Amino acid sequence: ENNQNQCIPYNCLSNPEEVLLDGERISTGNSSIDISLSLVQFLVSNFVPGGGFLVGLIDFVWGIVGPSQWDAFLVQIEQLINERIAEFARNAAIANLEGLGNNFNIYVEAFKEWEEDPNNPATRTRVIDRFRILDGLLERDIPSFRISGFEVPLLSVYAQAANLHLAILRDSVIFGERWGLTTINVNENYNRLIRHIDEYADHCANTYNRGLNNLPKSTYQDWITYNRLRRDLTLTVLDIAAFFPNYDNRRYPIQPVGQLTREVYTDPLINFNPQLQSVAQLPTFNVMESSAIRNPHLFDILNNLTIFTDWFSVGRNFYWGGHRVISSLIGGGNITSPIYGREANQEPPRSFTFNGPVFRTLSNPTLRLLQQPWPAPPFNLRGVEGVEFSTPTNSFTYRGRGTVDSLTELPPEDNSVPPREGYSHRLCHATFVQRSGTPFLTTGVVFSWTHRSATLTNTIDPERINQIPLVKGFRVWGGTSVITGPGFTGGDILRRNTFGDFVSLQVNINSPITQRYRLRFRYASSRDARVIVLTGAASTGVGGQVSVNMPLQKTMEIGENLTSRTFRYTDFSNPFSFRANPDIIGISEQPLFGAGSISSGELYIDKIEIILADATFEAESDLERAQKAVNALFTSSNQIGLKTDVTDYHIDQVSNLVDCLSDEFCLDEKRELSE
């Protein structure tokens, strides 16, 4: 380049820990994001309790992370928020994490020994001892990961310790009686498990929000820091917390299939070096947030990206001037976005239909200093001059490939295979930001990404509990809105202020259409209501036949903040059949007691859960209902004293529930409840 058109290389995101070799990314270190993504992949695909699950936690976290890596967890957030943890708190946290890892390894050894010889009193005693030691250490040490004043930089290690604690508590509930624990002890551990699921999830969400709220929000560079913290804490904290409820083994006696529908945004493709250049030529924080970040919306799938090329007359420099996105909803038609930027026509539009997930971009954002006629100063032109989009089977290039690699910010979840197989995220949208003035023009593209666990169809697996976030519907009705999730749901949720139709979604059935299913909801509500589920609706989401009609009890007061504690589950519905494959489910909210019911308040629904209604699960569901009914008779979980308002009628009703339990599937539990 000569001095008429000087190009400044883009290097503000360079990472010496990563190199490109023939288009493949090679990572030379295990960052907190790498480790967290691998853990989430494991939680999505393998939530079955037992030795295999525990070994997985060792392989992905506790067996590979030592003091230096735990320190890197802390440093990652410290650098973003410009706040260093006090030395005493840092040393205590790292020492406690190291001790927990050592004790977890010993517990896993004891567990595997018991699995191999479950009737040996020595192996049973050892696994109980090691569980109690580790459980006690976690109860003692987890508060050291939320020391007042340092909660934000400690949050990613808090999430790891919380996940470990829930995992071993679940072990004690599932296997405890076989180890030799009493029924009372097992129930106490279960109650602690449920309490900690809420406590840990709420701390993660609240601290995440506090960390973002404490950051400055004025300049472009403020937004870069804000977005990086938002993205990194989503990957290392919120994504893990979204799986905490799945540790409730009485609610999930078989493996659940979870999904993350949230979006994260990689850094804007704007060539800017904060050490050398002024933010005066860049959009402000508010402009970045309003232009780059989409409003809450139904889950959509990227199909096509059309890019319009603009140019600047001095030096004839071509750059990405605007674009249009075509996406689709699951079961719905195509959605065409407004034009982002400008529909320029300096070159024919480039239209890319990807036919597969875009898991990687290699971009070339440039800063060109264009010499203007004297005495005008050089014109600063920032733009994107090329991007290569990679799918597992193909690549698509707009003008040229660059060196800014999206895998630097969103690395694969599995580094043992090439990124085209082990990728963690897929591109779902692109937004555009710009600012012009004298003597500069700044334009940039911002890519948004969704986690690969969010499937492209709502397919019902007959061997699993299928968790389908309601944002994966294709139509919300008047009075229903998509709102930002509270942080622990793995994505946005739906809210309805008045009674009426809620949402329509399409499901695919991976079993004979004659099979029968049950469903339940995870929801929060500030009013009592009734939910109606229709199957066999038209493709528009209208009509259908009532398959489920169930009450929703109020879980919170009007105006109360959404917390993990305010979200509850309905019982599983009576069995029903789908009427087609694929089928359309329509969900509506109705008054609990007819037209005169109070309608003030709001209903929030996170997800619907669907399961095949086989005999084993029906027996387990009946057992859970009977256990709840028996516990409700007593003043405490120890089942020592009856509540004062319990009558003979109540006792008879509960006895009938217990008597109806299946002798084939739960004879021992039936005897215990009868006592």
C-alpha positions in Angstrom: 0.0 0.0 0.0 1.2 3.5 -0.7 0.4 6.6 1.4 -2.7 7.3 -0.8 -4.4 4.2 0.8 -2.7 3.0 3.9 -4.3 -0.1 5.5 -3.8 -0.6 9.2 -3.7 -4.4 10.1 -6.3 -5.7 12.5 -4.7 -7.0 15.6 -6.6 -6.0 18.7 -8.1 -9.5 19.1 -4.9 -11.5 18.4 -4.5 -14.4 20.8 -0.9 -15.8 21.1 -2.4 -19.1 22.5 -4.1 -20.0 19.2 -2.8 -20.4 15.7 -4.4 -21.3 12.3 -3.0 -24.2 10.4 -4.6 -25.0 7.0 -7.9 -23.5 8.1 -8.0 -25.5 11.4 -7.9 -24.0 14.8 -5.3 -25.4 17.2 -5.7 -24.4 20.8 -2.6 -24.7 23.1 -4.4 -24.2 26.4 -7.5 -25.1 28.3 -9.2 -21.8 29.1 -12.2 -21.4 31.4 -14.4 -21.1 28.3 -13.0 -24.3 26.7 -13.6 -26.2 30.0 -17.1 -24.8 30.5 -18.1 -25.6 26.9 -16.9 -29.2 27.3 -18.8 -29.5 30.5 -22.0 -28.2 29.0 -21.7 -30.7 26.1 -21.4 -33.4 28.7 -24.4 -32.2 30.6 -26.5 -32.1 27.4 -25.6 -35.6 26.2 -24.9 -37.6 29.4 -26.9 -36.8 32.4 -27.2 -40.5 33.6 -26.1 -40.9 37.2 -23.4 -43.3 38.2 -19.7 -43.9 37.8 -19.7 -42.8 34.1 -21.1 -39.4 35.0 -18.6 -38.9 37.8 -15.7 -39.9 35.6 -16.9 -37.4 33.0 -16.8 -34.6 35.6 -13.2 -35.6 36.3 -12.3 -35.8 32.6 -13.7 -32.4 31.7 -13.1 -30.4 34.9 -11.9 -31.8 38.2 -9.1 -34.1 36.9 -7.5 -31.5 34.5 -7.8 -28.2 36.3 -5.1 -27.4 38.8 -4.2 -24.2 40.7 -2.9 -22.3 37.7 -6.1 -23.1 35.7 -8.3 -22.1 38.6 -6.3 -18.9 38.8 -7.0 -18.4 35.0 -10.8 -18.7 35.7 -10.5 -15.8 38.1 -8.2 -13.7 35.9 -10.5 -13.9 32.9 -13.3 -12.0 34.8 -10.9 -9.8 36.8 -9.5 -8.3 33.5 -12.9 -7.6 32.1 -14.2 -5.8 35.2 -10.9 -4.2 36.1 -11.1 -5.5 39.7 -8.7 -7.9 41.4 -9.7 -10.3 44.1 -8.0 -9.6 47.4 -5.0 -12.0 47.9 -6.5 -13.7 51.0 -9.8 -14.4 49.1 -7.9 -15.6 46.0 -5.6 -17.9 47.9 -8.5 -19.4 49.9 -10.6 -20.0 46.8 -7.8 -21.7 44.9 -6.8 -23.8 47.8 -10.4 -24.9 48.5 -10.9 -25.7 44.8 -7.7 -27.9 44.8 -8.9 -29.6 48.0 -12.3 -30.3 46.5 -10.8 -31.7 43.4 -8.6 -34.1 45.4 -11.5 -35.2 47.6 -13.7 -35.7 44.6 -11.2 -38.0 43.0 -11.1 -40.1 46.2 -14.9 -40.2 46.3 -15.1 -41.4 42.7 -12.6 -44.2 43.4 -14.8 -45.3 46.3 -17.9 -45.0 44.2 -16.5 -47.1 41.4 -15.2 -49.7 43.9 -18.8 -49.9 45.4 -20.3 -50.2 41.9 -18.1 -53.3 41.2 -18.9 -54.9 44.6 -22.2 -53.3 45.9 -22.9 -55.9 48.6 -19.6 -55.7 50.3 -20.0 -53.9 53.7 -16.5 -52.4 53.3 -17.2 -50.8 49.9 -20.5 -49.4 51.2 -18.9 -47.9 54.3 -16.1 -46.4 52.3 -18.4 -44.7 49.7 -20.6 -43.3 52.5 -17.6 -41.9 54.3 -16.1 -40.3 51.2 -19.5 -38.9 50.3 -20.0 -37.3 53.7 -16.5 -35.9 53.7 -16.9 -34.3 50.3 -20.4 -33.1 51.0 -19.2 -31.4 54.2 -16.3 -29.8 52.4 -18.6 -28.4 49.7 -21.1 -27.1 52.3 -18.2 -25.4 54.0 -16.2 -24.1 51.0 -18.9 -22.9 48.5 -19.4 -19.7 50.6 -15.7 -18.9 50.0 -16.6 -18.6 46.3 -19.1 -15.8 47.0 -17.1 -13.6 49.4 -18.8 -10.2 49.7 -17.2 -7.7 47.3 -15.7 -10.4 45.0 -18.8 -12.3 44.0 -18.4 -11.4 40.3 -14.8 -12.5 39.6 -15.5 -15.7 41.7 -18.7 -16.6 39.9 -17.3 -19.0 37.3 -15.6 -21.1 40.0 -18.7 -20.9 42.1 -20.7 -22.4 39.2 -18.2 -25.3 38.9 -18.3 -26.1 42.7 -22.1 -25.8 42.8 -22.4 -28.2 39.9 -20.2 -30.7 41.7 -22.2 -30.4 44.9 -25.5 -31.1 43.1 -24.0 -34.1 41.4 -22.9 -35.9 44.5 -26.2 -35.0 46.4 -28.0 -36.6 43.5 -25.8 -39.7 44.0 -26.8 -39.9 47.6 -30.5 -39.7 46.8 -30.4 -42.3 44.1 -27.9 -44.8 45.6 -28.0 -43.8 49.3 -30.3 -46.6 50.6 -28.1 -49.2 48.7 -25.1 -47.7 50.4 -26.8 -48.1 53.8 -28.2 -44.6 54.4 -31.6 -44.5 56.2 -34.7 -43.3 54.3 -34.8 -40.3 56.6 -31.2 -39.4 55.7 -31.9 -39.9 52.0 -35.0 -37.6 52.2 -33.0 -35.0 54.1 -30.3 -35.0 51.3 -33.1 -34.7 48.7 -34.5 -31.7 50.4 -31.0 -30.2 50.6 -30.6 -30.9 46.9 -33.8 -29.1 46.0 -32.9 -26.1 48.2 -29.4 -25.8 46.7 -30.7 -26.1 43.1 -32.6 -22.8 43.7 -29.9 -21.2 45.9 -27.1 -21.8 43.4 -29.1 -20.9 40.3 -30.3 -17.6 41.9 -26.8 -16.7 43.0 -25.5 -17.2 39.5 -28.2 -15.2 37.8 -28.2 -12.4 40.4 -24.4 -12.0 40.4 -24.3 -12.1 36.6 -26.8 -9.1 36.5 -24.9 -7.3 39.3 -21.6 -7.6 37.4 -23.1 -6.1 34.2 -24.9 -3.4 36.1 -21.7 -2.3 37.8 -19.9 -1.6 34.5 -19.6 1.9 32.9 -21.9 2.4 29.9 -20.9 5.4 27.9 -18.4 4.6 25.1 -17.8 2.0 22.4 -15.0 0.5 24.5 -17.4 0.3 27.5 -19.7 -1.8 25.3 -17.0 -4.1 24.1 -16.2 -4.9 27.8 -19.9 -5.2 28.7 -20.6 -7.6 25.8 -17.5 -9.7 26.5 -18.5 -10.1 30.2 -22.1 -10.9 29.1 -20.8 -13.5 26.7 -18.1 -15.0 28.9 -20.4 -15.3 32.0 -23.1 -16.9 29.8 -20.6 -19.5 28.7 -19.0 -20.2 32.0 -21.9 -19.7 34.4 -25.4 -19.3 33.1 -25.2 -22.2 30.7 -24.1 -24.5 33.5 -26.8 -23.2 35.9 -29.5 -23.9 33.3 -28.9 -27.6 33.9 -29.1 -27.5 37.7 -32.8 -28.5 37.9 -32.0 -31.7 36.0 -30.2 -33.0 39.1 -33.6 -33.5 40.7 -33.7 -37.2 40.1 -37.2 -37.7 41.4 -38.4 -35.2 38.8 -36.1 -36.7 36.2 -35.8 -40.4 36.8 -34.7 -40.9 33.2 -32.3 -38.7 31.2 -33.7 -35.3 30.2 -32.7 -33.7 26.9 -31.9 -30.0 27.6 -31.4 -27.2 25.2 -29.8 -23.7 25.3 -31.7 -21.2 23.2 -29.9 -18.0 24.3 -27.8 -16.0 21.9 -24.3 -14.6 22.4 -22.6 -12.0 20.3 -19.0 -12.0 19.2 -17.0 -8.8 19.1 -18.0 -6.2 16.4 -16.0 -6.5 13.2 -14.6 -3.0 13.6 -10.8 -2.4 13.2 -10.1 -0.4 16.3 -7.0 -0.3 18.6 -7.9 1.4 21.9 -4.2 2.1 22.6 -3.8 4.1 19.4 -7.2 5.5 18.3 -10.0 7.6 19.8 -13.5 6.2 20.4 -14.8 9.5 19.0 -15.1 7.8 15.6 -17.1 4.9 17.0 -20.7 4.4 18.0 -21.6 5.1 21.7 -22.6 2.4 24.2 -26.3 3.1 23.7 -26.0 3.0 19.9 -24.1 -0.3 20.1 -26.6 -1.9 22.4 -29.7 -0.8 20.4 -28.2 -1.6 17.0 -26.2 -4.8 17.6 -28.4 -6.6 20.1 -31.8 -8.0 19.0 -34.9 -7.8 21.1 -36.2 -11.0 22.7 -37.7 -13.2 19.9 -38.8 -16.7 19.0 -35.9 -19.1 18.3 -35.0 -18.8 14.6 -32.7 -20.6 12.2 -30.4 -18.8 9.7 -31.1 -19.8 6.1 -29.8 -17.0 3.8 -27.6 -13.9 4.1 -27.5 -11.4 1.3 -24.6 -8.8 1.5 -24.6 -5.4 -0.3 -21.3 -4.0 -1.2 -20.5 -0.2 -0.9 -17.4 1.7 -1.8 -15.6 4.9 -0.9 -14.7 7.0 -3.9 -11.2 8.0 -2.7 -9.1 4.9 -3.5 -12.1 3.0 -4.7 -12.3 0.8 -1.6 -15.1 -1.8 -1.5 -16.6 -2.9 1.8 -19.7 -4.6 3.4 -22.3 -1.8 3.3 -25.4 -3.6 4.4 -27.2 -6.9 4.4 -30.5 -8.8 4.7 -31.1 -12.0 6.7 -33.7 -14.7 5.9 -34.4 -17.1 8.7 -37.2 -19.5 9.7 -39.0 -20.6 12.8 -39.5 -24.3 13.6 -42.7 -25.2 11.8 -43.1 -21.7 10.4 -42.3 -19.9 7.2 -39.4 -17.7 6.3 -38.8 -14.4 8.0 -37.0 -11.6 6.1 -35.3 -9.0 8.1 -35.2 -5.3 7.3 -32.1 -4.1 5.5 -29.2 -3.6 7.9 -27.0 -0.7 6.8 -27.5 0.4 3.2 -28.8 -1.6 0.2 -25.7 -0.5 -1.8 -25.2 -1.6 -5.4 -21.5 -0.9 -6.2 -21.3 -4.7 -6.9 -24.0 -7.2 -7.5 -25.4 -8.5 -4.1 -23.8 -11.6 -2.8 -26.5 -14.1 -1.7 -25.4 -17.1 0.5 -27.9 -20.0 1.2 -25.9 -22.1 3.7 -27.9 -25.4 3.9 -26.2 -26.2 7.1 -24.9 -24.6 10.3 -22.3 -21.9 10.0 -19.9 -22.8 12.8 -17.1 -20.4 12.0 -16.3 -17.0 10.3 -12.9 -15.7 9.3 -13.3 -11.9 8.8 -11.2 -9.1 7.5 -12.2 -5.8 9.2 -9.9 -3.0 7.9 -9.0 0.6 8.7 -7.9 2.5 5.7 -6.3 5.9 6.0 -7.3 7.6 2.7 -5.4 10.7 1.6 -7.7 13.5 0.5 -6.7 16.6 -1.4 -4.6 19.0 0.6 -5.2 20.4 3.2 -7.9 17.9 4.2 -6.7 15.3 6.8 -6.6 11.6 5.9 -10.1 10.0 5.8 -10.5 7.1 8.2 -12.6 4.3 6.6 -13.4 1.4 8.8 -15.2 -1.5 7.1 -15.4 -5.3 6.5 -13.7 -6.2 3.3 -14.2 -9.9 3.4 -15.6 -12.9 5.4 -15.4 -16.6 4.9 -18.4 -18.6 6.3 -17.7 -22.3 7.1 -20.3 -25.1 7.4 -19.3 -28.7 8.1 -19.4 -29.5 4.4 -18.7 -26.2 2.6 -17.3 -22.7 2.8 -18.8 -19.5 1.4 -16.7 -16.4 0.8 -17.7 -12.8 0.6 -14.8 -11.1 -1.3 -12.0 -12.7 0.7 -11.1 -14.6 3.8 -9.7 -12.8 6.8 -7.8 -13.7 10.0 -10.3 -12.7 12.7 -11.6 -16.1 13.8 -14.9 -16.5 15.6 -13.5 -19.7 17.2 -11.2 -17.5 19.2 -14.3 -16.2 21.1 -16.5 -19.3 20.7 -14.2 -22.3 20.7 -15.3 -25.8 20.0 -16.9 -27.9 22.7 -14.8 -30.9 21.7 -11.1 -30.3 20.7 -10.4 -34.0 20.0 -12.0 -33.6 16.6 -11.9 -31.0 13.9 -14.0 -27.8 14.5 -16.4 -28.8 11.8 -17.4 -31.7 14.0 -16.7 -30.4 17.5 -18.1 -26.8 17.1 -20.1 -25.4 20.0 -22.2 -22.6 18.3 -23.8 -21.9 15.0 -24.4 -18.5 13.4 -28.0 -17.3 13.7 -28.1 -13.7 12.8 -26.0 -10.6 11.8 -26.7 -7.0 12.8 -24.9 -3.8 11.7 -23.5 -0.7 13.3 -22.2 2.5 11.8 -21.2 6.1 12.5 -20.1 8.8 10.2 -18.5 12.2 10.6 -15.6 14.4 9.6 -13.3 12.9 8.5 -14.4 9.3 9.1 -16.9 6.5 8.3 -17.1 3.5 10.6 -19.2 0.5 9.7 -19.2 -2.9 11.3 -21.0 -6.3 11.4 -22.0 -8.0 14.6 -22.6 -11.8 14.5 -25.0 -13.5 16.9 -24.7 -17.2 17.7 -26.8 -19.9 19.3 -25.6 -23.1 21.1 -25.7 -26.3 19.0 -27.8 -28.0 21.7 -30.8 -26.0 20.5 -32.1 -28.5 17.9 -33.5 -27.5 14.6 -36.6 -29.6 15.1 -38.7 -30.3 18.2 -38.3 -34.0 18.0 -39.7 -36.2 20.7 -37.3 -39.0 21.8 -39.3 -41.9 23.4 -36.3 -42.8 25.6 -35.9 -39.3 27.2 -37.7 -36.5 28.9 -37.8 -34.0 26.1 -37.4 -30.4 27.3 -38.7 -28.0 24.7 -38.3 -24.2 25.4 -41.5 -22.4 24.4 -39.5 -19.9 22.4 -39.1 -22.7 19.9 -42.7 -22.2 18.9 -43.7 -20.6 15.6 -46.5 -18.3 16.6 -47.3 -16.2 19.7 -50.7 -14.8 20.0 -51.9 -11.4 21.0 -51.3 -10.8 24.7 -48.2 -13.1 24.7 -44.7 -11.7 24.5 -41.2 -13.1 24.4 -39.1 -11.6 27.3 -35.5 -11.8 28.4 -35.0 -14.9 30.5 -34.2 -14.5 34.2 -30.7 -16.0 33.6 -31.1 -19.6 34.8 -33.5 -20.8 32.0 -30.9 -21.1 29.2 -32.8 -18.6 27.1 -35.7 -16.3 26.8 -39.2 -17.2 28.1 -42.8 -16.4 27.2 -45.1 -14.1 29.3 -48.9 -13.6 29.1 -50.8 -10.8 30.9 -54.3 -11.9 30.1 -56.1 -15.2 29.6 -56.1 -16.5 26.0 -54.1 -18.3 23.4 -50.4 -18.5 24.4 -48.2 -20.1 21.7 -48.3 -22.7 18.9 -45.4 -25.1 18.2 -44.6 -28.0 15.9 -43.3 -31.3 17.2 -41.9 -34.3 15.4 -42.7 -37.8 16.9 -39.9 -40.3 16.7 -42.1 -43.3 17.5 -45.4 -44.9 16.2 -48.3 -42.3 16.1 -50.3 -44.7 18.3 -48.0 -44.2 21.3 -49.3 -42.2 24.2 -47.5 -39.3 25.9 -47.5 -37.2 29.0 -46.5 -33.5 29.4 -45.8 -30.9 32.0 -44.8 -27.3 32.2 -42.1 -25.4 34.0 -43.7 -22.0 34.8 -44.1 -19.1 37.2 -47.4 -17.4 37.8 -48.8 -14.6 39.9 -52.4 -16.0 39.5 -54.1 -19.3 39.6 -55.1 -20.4 36.1 -55.7 -23.4 33.9 -53.7 -24.4 30.9 -55.2 -26.1 27.8 -53.1 -28.1 25.3 -54.6 -28.9 21.9 -53.1 -31.3 19.4 -53.9 -31.7 15.8 -54.1 -27.9 15.1 -53.9 -26.5 11.6 -50.5 -25.4 10.3 -51.5 -21.9 11.3 -51.7 -23.0 14.9 -55.5 -22.6 14.9 -57.9 -25.2 16.2 -57.2 -28.8 17.4 -58.6 -31.1 20.0 -58.2 -30.7 23.7 -55.6 -33.3 24.9 -54.6 -31.8 28.3 -56.5 -29.6 30.7 -54.6 -28.9 34.0 -54.5 -26.3 36.7 -51.6 -24.0 37.4 -51.2 -22.9 40.9 -50.0 -19.4 41.7 -46.2 -19.4 42.6 -45.5 -15.7 43.3 -47.0 -12.4 44.1 -47.8 -9.7 41.5 -44.6 -7.6 40.9 -42.3 -10.1 42.5 -39.0 -10.8 40.7 -38.6 -14.0 38.9 -36.3 -16.4 40.8 -35.5 -20.1 40.6 -37.8 -20.5 43.6 -40.8 -18.9 41.8 -40.6 -21.5 39.0 -42.4 -24.7 39.5 -43.5 -27.8 37.6 -47.0 -29.1 37.0 -47.5 -32.8 37.5 -47.4 -34.8 34.4 -50.7 -34.8 32.5 -52.9 -37.8 31.8 -51.7 -39.7 28.8 -52.7 -38.3 25.4 -52.0 -39.1 21.7 -50.7 -36.9 18.9 -52.8 -36.8 15.9 -50.3 -36.4 13.1 -46.5 -36.4 12.5 -45.4 -33.7 12.7 -48.1 -32.3 14.9 -49.1 -28.8 16.0 -49.5 -28.2 19.7 -51.6 -25.2 20.7 -51.3 -23.9 24.3 -53.7 -21.5 25.9 -54.3 -20.1 29.4 -57.9 -20.0 30.8 -59.4 -18.9 34.1 -59.2 -21.6 36.8 -62.9 -21.2 37.9 -64.6 -19.8 34.8 -65.2 -16.3 33.4 -65.5 -14.6 36.8 -62.0 -15.6 37.9 -59.4 -12.9 38.7 -57.3 -12.1 35.6 -54.8 -9.8 37.1 -51.2 -11.1 37.3 -48.9 -12.7 34.8 -48.0 -16.2 33.6 -44.5 -17.1 32.6 -43.7 -20.4 30.8 -40.1 -21.5 30.4 -40.6 -24.9 28.7 -42.8 -27.9 28.1 -41.6 -31.4 28.9 -42.9 -34.4 27.0 -42.3 -38.1 27.8 -43.6 -41.4 26.5 -46.3 -42.7 28.8 -44.9 -46.2 29.4 -45.7 -48.4 32.4 -42.4 -47.8 34.2 -42.5 -44.1 34.1 -46.2 -44.0 35.0 -45.4 -46.0 38.1 -42.5 -43.6 38.9 -44.8 -40.6 38.4 -47.5 -42.2 40.6 -44.8 -42.8 43.3 -43.7 -39.2 43.2 -47.3 -38.0 43.6 -47.8 -40.4 46.5 -44.6 -39.3 48.2 -45.6 -35.7 48.0 -49.1 -36.5 49.4 -47.6 -38.4 52.3 -45.0 -35.7 53.1 -47.8 -33.1 53.0 -49.5 -34.8 56.0 -46.6 -34.1 58.4 -45.1 -31.0 60.0 -41.5 -31.9 58.8 -39.7 -34.2 56.4 -38.9 -36.5 59.3 -42.6 -37.6 59.3 -42.9 -37.4 63.1 -46.0 -35.3 63.8 -49.2 -34.8 61.7 -50.3 -31.3 60.8 -53.1 -30.1 63.0 -55.5 -29.6 60.1 -55.1 -33.2 58.8 -58.4 -35.2 59.0 -59.3 -38.8 58.6 -60.5 -38.0 55.1 -57.1 -36.6 54.2 -55.4 -39.8 55.5 -57.8 -42.0 53.6 -57.2 -40.2 50.4 -53.5 -40.5 50.7 -53.8 -44.2 51.7 -55.7 -44.8 48.5 -52.9 -43.2 46.5 -50.4 -45.5 48.2 -52.5 -48.6 47.7 -52.8 -47.9 44.0 -49.0 -48.0 43.5 -47.7 -50.7 41.4 -46.3 -53.7 43.3 -44.2 -54.6 40.2 -42.3 -51.4 40.0 -42.2 -49.9 43.6 -43.1 -52.5 46.1 -40.4 -51.5 48.7 -41.4 -47.8 48.5 -45.0 -48.7 48.8 -44.3 -50.6 52.1 -42.3 -47.6 53.4 -45.1 -45.2 52.6 -47.7 -47.5 54.2 -45.8 -47.5 57.5 
